Amino acid sequence: MKYTKIAQGQLKISSVCLGCWALVGDATWGSQEKDDSIATIRAAVDVGINFFDTAEFYGTGYSEQILGEALGADRDKVIIGSKFIKGAKAEEITAACERSLTNLGTDYIDLYHIHWPNRNVPFAETVRALEDLKSAGKVRHLAVCNFGPADLSDILDLMVPSVNQLPYNLLWRAIEFEVLPASLAAEVPITCYSPMMQGLLTGKFRSADNVPAGRARTRLYSGDRPEASHGEAGAEEETFTAIAEIAEIAEKSGLDMAAMTLAWLIRKQSVASVIAGARSPEQVQHNAAAGDLTLSDDVSARLDEITEPLKQKMGPNADMWNTPSRMR
């Protein structure tokens, strides 16, 4: 497993992070036994993953609760990132943090994210509340999530985020147009959520019709899908053509498709960690293999080439679900 230093060198995080949303078991991910979730988290620790991503929003706190329970005495050996989403006023942030601390069964959060920019509250108020939590020792480092170039520029006047968490994968390269260059220029590392595009890059789905409705709502899919709200035509044909070609490269190279796609991300400039969900110890072990996998320049370039037409069709809107974008 490779590790990267962030937060001015004060944190060292594994290049593969365990994303803990799918562990809750819900309409998006399907049912999940608690024992399986705990075993998955323990397996992550065993294979060298020291970075865990969660949020109060995931399972209305259940993701945080099960993470805290599973880590137990190992809590101080790992890095926990969590997020608040319900409000950006000072009292709302303080209350959200207290709930997360209770859920996690800990007295500090290593990396606390603004889940989405809230433009109804001045960033100055939000940052003051976060700095107060940091001064109190309840939060160690501050981060942002889903911040586009303009919002990132505005927040940089008040704080330097330890990371900017963004959607990024072979099928969703929108951040490469504007957001990634802005983060690079600001020297703010990227952590990537949905690195396997909600299971598409594992090869488990043969067509858009096979994808559960709760996942078939991003802008890759037709706006006519039951839970989609973006109103766009989508790019279903281009998406599944690209998936088939990616799978062919993995087979010819003798690589696990999911590990290959994660390794493609890990080698990208400014990417500090990929936040890969897993629901079983076996899935964790497959994901962790990407932490030791080095792709050849030829394979990486071919993957770029295959997915470039899809990137161009989807354009620079980095919001996976909405038009107009909530990122700016």
N, C-alpha and C positions, 0 to 999 in steps of 0.2 A: 504494500500500500504506500502510495506517495502522500506527502503532507505539504501543505502550503502555509506560510505565515501571513496573517492578516492583522489588522488593527495595530499598525506600526510595529509589527513583530511580536505583539503580546499574546496572540492566539495562534496555535498551530492546528489546522483542521485537515482531516483526511480528504483526499481528492474525490472520494465517493462518500456522500452523506446519505443517511437513511431518512427518507421522507416519510413522515408518520401519519399522513392523512388517511391513506388507504387502510391503515390498521384499525380504523374505527368500525368498519362495516356499515355501509349505508346504501342509499339508492344508486349512487354513482359507482361504488366499488363492489357491491354485493355483500352478503353476510360474511361475518368473520368471527371465529371463536376467540375468546380472550386468551386462552392458553396458547393459541397459535401466534397471536400478536406478541405476547411476552417472549415466546421462544424465538421469534424473529428478531426482536430487539437484542436478546442475549446473544444470538448468533452474530449479529452485527458487531458487538463488542469483541467477540472471539476472533473475528477475521480482521480486526484492526481498524474498523470504522469508529472514529471518536467524535463524529459530528452528527447531531440529530436535529432535524427540522420539524417544527410543529407550529400550532397556532391555536389561540382560544377558539377560533371559528371552526376548527376541525372537530366535528362531533360534539359541538357545544361544550368543549372542555374535556371530552373523553379522551382524545388523543394525548393531551398533556397528562391526564391522570394515569393512563396505562403506561406512558413512557416513564413517568416518575416511579411507578410501582416496579416496573421491570428493571430499571437501573439500580435501584436500591443503594447498596453501599458503594457502588461504582460511580455514583453521581459526580463526585469531584474529579474523576479521571476523564470525563468527557466534556464536550462543548454542546450546550443546548441553545438552539436558536428558536425563539417564539415571536409571535406577532400580535398586535392589537389591530382591530378593524372597526369597531362600533362607533368610535368618536375620536376627535382630535383635540377636544378641549382638555385643559389641565386636569380637572377632576375626573373626567372620563378615562384618561390615560392612567391616572393613579389607580382608579378602581379596577381597570382591566389588568394592570400589572399585579395587583394584589390577588385577583382571581387566578391568574396564571401561576403565581407562586404557590397558592394553595393547591391547585390542581397538580402541579409538578411535585409537591412535597419538598420544596427546596426554599432556601432563603435568598437565592440570587439566580438571575438569568444571564447567561454569558453574552448573548447577542440578541438584542431586542429590536424588532423591526417595526417601522411604520408599514402596515400591510398594503395600503393604497394611499396616494396623496389625497388629502382632503382640503379642497380649496375654499371651503366655507369658513375655515378657521385659519388665521395667520400662522404660517410656519413658525414664527417667533414664539408663539404661545406653546405650540406643540413641543418645540425643542427645549424650551425652558422646563416644561414638565418632565421631559426625558432626562435632562441634566440633573434635575432634582432627585430623580430616582437613582441616577448614577452616583450622585453625591452621598445618597443614603445607603449605598452598597447593594441595592436591590437589583440593579442592572449594571453589568460591567462594561459593555460596549454597545454602541448604537448603530443601527443599520436601517436601510430602506428597502422597499420592495415595489416593483412596478413603477419606478420613477423614470420618466422620459427625459430628454435633454433639457427642456425648460425647467421642469420641476427640480431636476438634479442641480442645475445652475443656481436656482433660488435657495435650495437647502444648503448648498456649499457656502453661502454667505453666513450661515449660522453654525454649521458643524460639518465635519468630514465623515461621511458614513464609512463604517468598516467594510461593508459590501453593499452592492445593489443587486437584489435578487430578481431575476428576470426569466421569462419563458424563452427557452433556447434549445433547439434540437435540429437534427438533419431536415425535418419536415417543416420546421418553424424557425426561419432564419431572419425574421423581420428586424431584430435588434441590430443586425449588421449594417443597416442603412444609416441609422442616426444614433441610436441609444448606445451601442457598443463603442463607437468612436468617442462619444461624449464621456463615457465612463473611463475609457482609456486616457483621455486627455486630462481628466480630473484625478487620475491614479486611484480610482475606486474599483476594486476587484469585483468580478461577477460571480454569483452563485446561480446555477441554472436549475429552474424548476421545470417539470414536465420534460426531462431529457429524453424520455422514450415515447413522447407524445401520447401519454395515457394508454400505453400498451401497444400502439401501432407499430413501433419499432422493435417489438419482440417477434413480429411475424405471426401473431396469433389470430389476426383478423384478415380474411381474404377479400372482403369488400365492405363498403360503408354500411350495407344492410346488416352485417354481422355484428356491428358495434352497438353496445347498449345505448339506449336513448340518452342516459345521463352523461355519457362521454361524447356522443355524436352531436355536440352543440357548439363546438368551436367553429371558427370561420373557414376551416378546411372543408366542412360539410355544407351541404345545401341549407339555406335558410328555411326550407320547407320541412326539415327534420323536426320531430315533435317538440323538443325542448330548446331548439335554437331560437335566438332572439335578434340575430344580427341583420337579417333581411338580405343577405348577399347570396350569390349563386354558388359560392363555395368552389372547391377544386378537387372534387372526389376522384375523377378519372386520373388527373395528374398525380394526386397523392398515392393512389394504389399502384399506379405504374412505377412511381419512384420506389415504393416499398418492395415491389417485386425485383427491381434492379439491385436494390441494396441487399436483399436476401441472396441474390445470385453472387454478389461480390463476397459476402460472408462465406458462402459455401465454397467458392473457388479458393478463398484464402485460408480455409480451414479454421474459421473463427466463429465463435458464438455471436449471433447477430446483435443481441442486446449489448454485450460487452464491447463489440466493435463500435457501435454507435456512441456509447458512453466514452470510449477512448478517443473518438473523433473530437468530442467536446473538450475533453481534458487537455488535449494538446493545443487548444486555441488560446491565443494570447489574452491575458487578463482573466481567464476562467480559473477561479480558485477551487471550486468544488461543484460536483453535479449532484443534485438532490434526487436520488432514485428511490421511488417507492418499492416496497416489497411486502409480501403477505405471508411468507414462509421462510424458514432458514435456508432452503434450497435457492430461493430467489435472491436472498442476500448474498449468498456465496457466488452466484453467477454475476451479480452486479459488482461485487468486490473485485472480481477477476480483472475488471477494467482498470483498476488502480495500478496493476502491474503490467498492463498491456501497452506496448508501444506500436502504433501503426506506422507502416512504411509511408514515405512521402507519396508514392504512387497510389496506394489505396486511399489515402486521405484526399488527394487531388481528384481521384475518380468519384468519390462520394460528393465532393463539392460540385463537380460537373453534373452529376445525375440530378441533384436537387436544386441547381441554379434556376431552371425554368419555373419551378414551383415557387421559389423565393421571389422571382420577378413578378409572377402573377399575383401573389398575395400582397406584395408591396411593403411599404415602411410602417404600416399600422401594426405595432407590436402587441396590441391587445388581442388576445386569442379569441375573445368572445363577443366584442362589441364594436359597432360602428355607429357614431364616431367613437374614436378611441378614448378610453379613460386616461391613457398616458399622453403626455404632451412634452 
